[in-house]
Amino acid sequence: MAEYDYDLFVIGAGSGGVRAARMASAYGAKVAISEEYRAGGTCVIRGCVPKKLLVYGSRYTKELEDAPAFGWTIGDISFDWPTLIGNVAAEVDRLNGVYTRILEQAGVTTMLTRATVEDPHTVKLADRDEPVTAERILVATGGHPVFPDIPGKEHFISSDDCFKLEALPESMAILGAGYIGLEFAAIFSALGVKVTVIYRGDQILRGFDNELRDILAESLRKQGIDIRVETNITEIEKEDGGVRLQLTTGDSMKVETVMAATGRAPNTEGLGLQKAGVELGWNGHVVVDEYSKTSVDSIYAVGDVTDRVNLTPVAIREATAFVDTVYCDNPTAVDYLNVPTAVFTTPEAAMVGCTEEDARERCQIDVFKTSFRPMKYSLPKGDEKMVVKLIVDAESDKVVGCHVLGPDAAEIVQTAAIAVTKGLTKADFDLTMALHPTAAEELVTLRQKYEPPREVAGSDAAA
């Protein structure tokens, strides 16, 4: 039997890599992990966590506006971006330390250096001459932002760069209307930046339920965000005080800053994977089977580098399944069918399961939904909407989709995801006692099936 330095060598100390390393170590494996930047990965260092903290900071704008309706007299107030971004950076530093200690306490050898794959059992480290060997290698290197290939693309900033801004720009254009683009649009707009969202598709937030997409777009526009769909940037030119964007519509606009939120690519370049025999996909992602094994038996991969479902909890679940499969003799595949997800705009939009459109292609469905003003906006007399929507398989009565737009949508959907994942029926929801007064109680009090308006012969609708 071959002798190796380690039973498992993990490349990348993000959410997936750290979970796999410490779990494998707990089951008796000798584990090492390498990280060329900081432990914590995209989510902790430059993604979900710091971005959510910015979301919280931006929401005080609305809270302060509404405070007088609840009896509060607010004096002179001001906002200081360096304070917010500095406090966010300090929290990231703290979490980086937490992740580092977790690895140490788990008995994992941590190497803060770049690692590349030499062969199926050998890893080369940038800061030492001698390579290390491992029975198995796990690649968990995540991804990075990519910019569209247009003239002037060097003037784009990425979502990563937003955490390095020393001052807020007066105006910003964001190319892309997915999670990242819309979240930063909402953040910066609430903090006083004039924001324009540019998107080549016909509506924002592709992949979400169409009804929620429409309502969210309307809400963001009411907040002052200029959303331009079916539009793209063809060129960026540097000008005094900012950049000028040439658009496919024939228009041009000048903004102080332009950000690209058009997608991410897997971090596989220069890793030596193909040299070791690992198959890579169309955009450089690591091709794996249902158990996260690559085309090389001793090399596995989890997380965004595999470009399956690029979400932190998915990377963690893939890492757990990898350890169960390899070190617990319990082959485990991840089920990607009911992955809850949310976009932390204001209002939030969250979902689990099928959209109405996807469900209609699979089966006969019943739709239960309601729209109302959230109670927190009743005294300020706001016109904000809360939407709760359930998609039900008409034959089995199973709830196959849940969609929520409004305050705490993500918190509500996380709970509903348990029911959807377990295949509970609409009758099960109906039997559940409501907790009043909450928005979430609508999940268990919806009784009336939604019936679309009927077309009347000779009317405009039937024309």
Phi, psi and omega in degrees: 000134183293146177258131180236158177294323183222154172285323181220131173242121182256130176255109180112117182254051171270196185301315181291314181297316180295316179300314181296317183297311184287328177291317179297320178297320180297333179268012172100000179282147173273115192236140170232151179223140178243146178213123184276348180239268181219145178294139181127329176071192184304313186301311186279321189273319187213028183222239190308312187292302179297327179294319179295325177295323175294323176301312179302316180298320182290334184285346177295337176303309180292320180300317180291324177296323183274346186304319181302328180294340178257015173094002181271133173259117183257125178276204180297130179230156177211160180241139180235105181301315180302326178294313180297309185291330176292318178293324176297316179298322179295322178292322176298318177300318180297315181293325175301318177295322179298313180297321179297317180291324178302317180293317179298314182294335179276356180082020180271132175282120184255132180236113181273078180199164177283139178237142175230158183268126179268318178201182185304344182227012186231136179237133177259130180256138186294335186258013178212156183280320185275131176286168174243155181243154180211145176298320178225150177238134177243122179264121180219056189268359174071209182217181180216155179294147175235148180253146175295148184274084179230158177302130180089012184297342179293348180272353175293147161252162179252176175298327177301319184291338181298333180279357180250001181295126180280335178213154177285136174286158176286328181217151182210138170251138179240120178269115182119140183227042172264201181309302189295312182299314183289322179297315179290328175300314180294319180299304186292324179297316180296334180269008172102003179277138175281112190246135172240128176257129181243126185217134184284339180281179184271349176201152183291163169059057178303138179102341175271168178301133186301322181296316178293324178300315181295316182292321178295318178300317178298317181295316180295323177295321178297333178280356177104004178277126180274107181257120180244106179267168184050041183220147177218166176264131180257338181197148176236129180237136179286133175226163178303127177079010179161211180223152175251132181255129172265130187249158180294342178283352184095349178278167170223156178212149178251132176224161179286323184221143175234130183244140174258126175230058189253013176128173181228157179238148180296144178274082179237349183296130177077007181277348180080015186292316181294325177299327180276357178099009181278130178282133176248150182270192190300326181249020179091002181288154179280124180279125182228163175269189184294345179253017177069018176273139178276190178288353175251125188302329185267359184241129180238167177208143177221161174085199187299336181294341177266350176054046174267272172241108191274074178224145183305311180299331178291317177300318179295317179294320177297320179296317178298316179296323177300313181293318177302318183290313189273320188251355179239005180053042182225081183308120186228124176253146180275135177266116183263009187292314186241069178266114178290148181208157182211152170246124187268056167281182171235104009282159176285153170231132182218154182205158168214142179085208187276145166286166178300320183295314180294320182296321180297334179281342185259328187198173171283133185231157167247142180244129175240126182206160176212153177225133184202168176276126178301144184303326183296343179256007182290320179285318176289354179062038179284162180254020180295148181250143168246131180236130174234130188217129177243135176252124187237133173292116187296331182280312184268345184072007179287140174280114185254356178200142176224130184226131182224136174233128178139186181303134177061027180303319182295320179296321180293314184292326177303318178291316180297333181298330177298313181294317181294318179297322180278357177073031178292154184264168174298326177297323177296317176300315183296330181282347183279132180291137178284149173251113190244144355267120175221161172284327183295339180298339179299335179300329185248003179246356178293124182235329187272121175294141177281128176243118179298151179304136180281142176282134180256129180305132179088354179274170177298326182297328182269352183289000000 
